[in-house]
Amino acid sequence: PGRVASDPKVIPLGSMIYVDSPIMGGIYQVFDTGGLIKGKIIDIFIPNYDMCMEFGRRVVKVKVLRYGFLGYPPQGDSAK
């Protein structure tokens, strides 16, 4: 719980993010890159199958609280 996967070109490993959603909203840390996670997509770890199916795939607002372990934003155009 509290962990997500993201595209490291958009949100690097170690970043702290806030997910604005009525279900599963809160603060998460990026701990994985995920093979199919490309672009502005995150994959939230949900340990319960029923909760996972209830949440499904949806659009959520994400605010980056800290980029990476050191706090630096990613380099390049994909971060815009």
Buried (B, 14 or more C-beta within 10 A) or exposed (E): EEEBBBBBBBBBBBBBBEBEBEEBEEEBBBBBBBEEBEEEBBBBBBEEEEEEEEBEEEEBEBEBEBBBEEEEBBEEEEEE
